[in-house]
Amino acid sequence: MKNSFRIFRHSLTMVGRTLRSYMLLSVTIVLSFSLLLGYLGLVDSEVYNANKHIFQINRGNLRVQDMGNPQRLDTLLEKAAQMEDTCFYTVYSTWVSMSDGEYITSAGNTLHAREIRAEFLSGYVWEFFRFFGESCLIQWLDGQTHDYVDLHQGEAILDLASYYALGLDKLEEPVYTFRFSGSGNACLEMTVKIVGLVDVGGPFFTESEEGLDYNYSDYSPLILLPMTGLTPQDISMLRPSRYAVFYTENPQGLYQLATDLGFDLALADSVYRWQDSVLESIQTQKGTKALIACAMLLILGINLYSSFSNALSERKFEIGVKRAIGASSFHIVRQFLYESITVMVVNILISIALVVDAGLIYRLVVQNTRGKTDFLYETYTLYLSPYSMGIFLTCAVTLTVVFSLIFAYKSTQVQVIDYLKAE
């Protein structure tokens, strides 16, 4: 062990002394591995950030709306109740006006408030799951951990963007009055205290000359309310639609049951199908990554061979002198093997450091180039999949071992006598 450490320390010294010989080789290694790792990291990060919310949802979740046929949904609920490891809750959905007038957001922009989606929970739920692959993670304002959602009369959970847009973050008691309009001139006002927030993603607003409007095409402002305290007359006036959210250990079976009853479920209504679709696209990208890695391996291999040969050519006199004074072939092989490993490892580590720094700068740029219509910045996550790590490590180890051995072997092929005579 001590002898090996001494040899590696000697190899570092020799690399430092002959740095000029290794400069072209180092540039080749750093550029090639930086490009490979940068490509893998960029692709993985984009895919991960586009789909990370999908994989935060329980795979067994399924959402089914009555679509104007409440009897059919009742039948599904009856059959689902007989399935093992299956539970569900129902939600009544309607629209509510944020009173009237204009609001100045905490960012200093004018917001034209219109309507937001109101979801009435019929009881406590384990997780609030919505359509379009959204699982609304709740941030409770009391700072406590809640194992499930259980709203009491007079309480509500509001979406994050509306909470800040209405300036409720500046109030010690975030209380607000919402107005529900029914048939005719019927109106129901509810004054509620905001006890939690949900972030359902952006972009939140669209910008116009007059100010900001909710971007209804990509973002649905939301408030969660309890059914407690509502009379049958209130529900009739609200004319809500109804949907059910299921959690089951057998999502395929429940999905088949729903489709057999005539429900036409979108991909995003079934989490397991949504996740499988994303995984399939990721699987397709694996083949592309492998092909690019193979091409990179071939190109880098050719460049490394040329660069190692050039470095070796500049060391022929040194090899000749060492052989002339009695150094064995094994000694020469070992020295150049350790030198090449040192050069490869150091430059690969430099490549990793450069890519990490570039990634952090890219992340900063992405998060700070979003317009004010996003209102709140969503965290951009740098991500490298295990598969991509495997590709990079395979390339790094393979090239390091193979070309270190080639470099060491070629060092013994120098025609010492002929070269010294020429000198």
Disulfide bonds with the S-S distance in Angstrom:
none
